[in-house]
């Protein structure tokens, strides 16, 4: 090969090397993998939210009730949200004519004028009704016999109370851990109540 031809060959190879190392190739090679979506962009677990319907000019009685109901609902909703991924939007009302308190699957909870029911135990119990305890077709199917037949909630109560334990049902309520009366209250019972309601939902409540 002549010196001139050899020189042209070396020059061509050098130009090719420069082009291959140019910005386009380098940029492509340096492109990082897409990072995982930030936490704020991921699907969040469902949560329970609530609002209290208030009179525009509340009486002293209404203000007193609003304060107690707010404290009870805040505690109950916090417990549900801390211990489960259940979701519901609740509308809470103070209606003095209601004998105790009640909850509807449409998300409405009403408290009557009896202050002894304006507590977290009652709020937890009524939230369960809005989720379907005693109010849904799944409740009728799985709890209509007088004993809850769903596997997950049944396994949970056996874990709590032994292999012979069961969840009894009747009148739209369940026990144990249904928090039907203040005498059933404890922090442990309240936590178990939430876990059992969540398990009932997984069973098909």
Steps between C-alpha positions, in 0.01 A plus 500: 500500500636843406574755776227728361236220499604392849464859619147523352404172672623622839315832452175321406524276807566800723197689361279195551616472860420867563153467346419188700604676818297809412229651721215289362663169582631615835160639602328176408747292698463726806119495511411366847220259574177677597489527881205351689201731534526722807280399792264791439422364151425145610149382576429566866308264723136590544414713800193588698413870502216676678324832533252632755189684387476810720225757549596847380408648840543209743333503839694422817362145484619459142846640574538261792391206284725603212803506730434152638414351159812650344723351768334158465511494120859623479613220731298230322600605148866521603482145637337367183753678278797384711392135508327442165491612139123535493355799321177692558378858489282567803249775572423539871197677643377596843130416515360517855201281411721196432479277813869402501700510176477328164703439186383442144682335209454826308767649729271691737547482878254667738553568869204569728502729800615238753858604575595156629503376138728778377817299545754309293338163570171615345678669210695182415181295522308734269786522250477120475134534401592746223752249368239224485462335841127429526429711191639325191397205286833337590403522865175314431681234299789440740340585833134415452526160668592642841870423452740679269610251235773703329839334534726797570305657784435157650870415492577831668263449794643149549845657512377741769286264709596143421407227255140476624425870452245626249337829404132504590259721306150629559294815474755656266780462757785261576685387810759472640678824409189663351522778763126487548513628860736718702572199722685343203744790473876472524783611277566141402134433424486816288802394296359151452166649396669685214702194393188281500294750298784522247515118484121490449542734204762265354255213555241679285317736738 
